[in-house]
Amino acid sequence: MVAQDQGPGRAAPSPPSFVPAEPAADLAEDAPLAGRAAPVAPAVPAGGSGLAGGSGLTGGSGPAGRRDRQLILLTCLAGMFATTFTATVLSVSIRTVAGDLHSSVDVISWAVTGSLLAQAVAMPILGRVGDIRGHRRTFLVGSVLAVVFSVATAVAWDPVSLIAFRAAAQVAGAATIPASFAMLFHAFPPHERVRPSAWASGVLSGASVSGLAIGGLVIDSIGWRPLFLMQAGIALVPLIAAVKVLPVDAGDRSLTLDKTGALVLGAATFALTFGVNRAAGWGLQPIVIGLLVAVPLLLWLLVVVERRTAMPVIPTVLLVERDIRAAGASSFLLGAAHMGNFLVTPLLLEGVFGLSVAATSLVTMTRTLSIALAAPSASRLGAWIPPRLLAGVAGGVYTIALAVLALGTQAHQLPVVIAGLIVSGLAFGHAQPPLLVITGNAAPADSFGLATSLQQTANQIGAVIGMSLLSAIVGDALRAAPFTVAYLAAAGLSAAAGLAILFARRPPARSADPPDPDPDPAVRPDQRAAEPAAG
């Protein structure tokens, strides 16, 4: 049986990365604090190619290095936006699409639901693919395929082709997300990572509201097919920029993905997300029960498989890191609270307050815009407040905002509800970036993609469970009381999310000894291999 500590100290060849792994002390928890000595900037490989690898850009901590980081950040943000902003756009035009393809609303709705489930299943696998094969390559391939399947969606000829092309496009676009976060974590030193994380979270949130707002107008004006042709054209811009800007991957490309582990992980994720999703729609049917019962069995099988491979899809070093587990648990709970109340709020506005569909869209959009607008503030606060504290406080504020929503609902005060939506959006926008930073700072540099994708997957699974739970509480109610209970339930989940990260037991401090100046490659790997065991 092969030992499974696949951390940075492994003697085996490391997966592709365009900068060397940072010292363990630099990846320690809660790095950003204004006034403290800045952590060492990412090391520059011999030859001075810096962050840019073979791209022609220069690295280092001077002005040129800062410019390079800005270019990488802008390219990643543009790529994530262009490949994901149509994720839910068909939800505003399901009846129109169903009529065009001579199908039913129930069938066409799978173009939205199926694509989101496919993304949840593929995300951790794509993160690991980036760690092994290179994040630049994963970003580029994902962008190219997103363009191809966007064009294919525009020419879909029946419901099956539409659902298949949307799922493929969503999976391809999802490849850009962990790849982007991994490249940003490589490019930015630990004490600056909240800033790109805040902007990335804001862009992903802004992409969803932009797709719903702009997509609805485009579909009403010229139809749904031209919208996906527009997406393909928009996605070409960051794709072309990425070829020039993103650092070239370097490392051992002979490493391969653990295909058996990836298959079992995908099956477990699918069984959980699809089982919970269908439990809300179908009830406890035999197929639903079978899927949910299969989840723990598949997870057990995943552990067995991973212990028998030299290059596991989920290295055990990630599973034993308390910060990664705490951030994942917090993301799960926060996703359940956020998407659960996000789903029931339009029902409240239409059924209890009697708003029109257009007015409901405008009111709910205030929260999504607040999440995007929180990016500059979260970026600045991240330079002064440790990530753990920032995430915990933001979770507490989110809990208060949900209590305000419950109060406004029970008192039938629409202005109070709107205030709660805005504050909840701002709080959520401040909670997500530090959770990503905590995850990234706790992960070895050769697992940035997998670590951040696991956190995103935890958030998505939590979202599925939260939507099912709160929709079950609300049902078809046209009175305030069930919505009040739903918001209070979401507040409980949010409070648990804040506590999970704020009071998580910290791991023993890692050694902060200065790096050994001895460059002898025959000695250094053996020394590094002993460090994880000592920690």
PyMOL commands that set and color helices and strands:
alter all, ss='L'
color gray80, all
select helices_A, chain A and resi 24-27+50-52+63-84+89-92+94-100+105-108+110-133+135-154+159-174+176-187+190-192+194-222+225-245+259-282+286-306+316-319+322-351+357-381+387-411+414-442+445-474+480-502+524-534
alter helices_A, ss='H'
color red, helices_A
deselect
rebuild
show_as cartoon
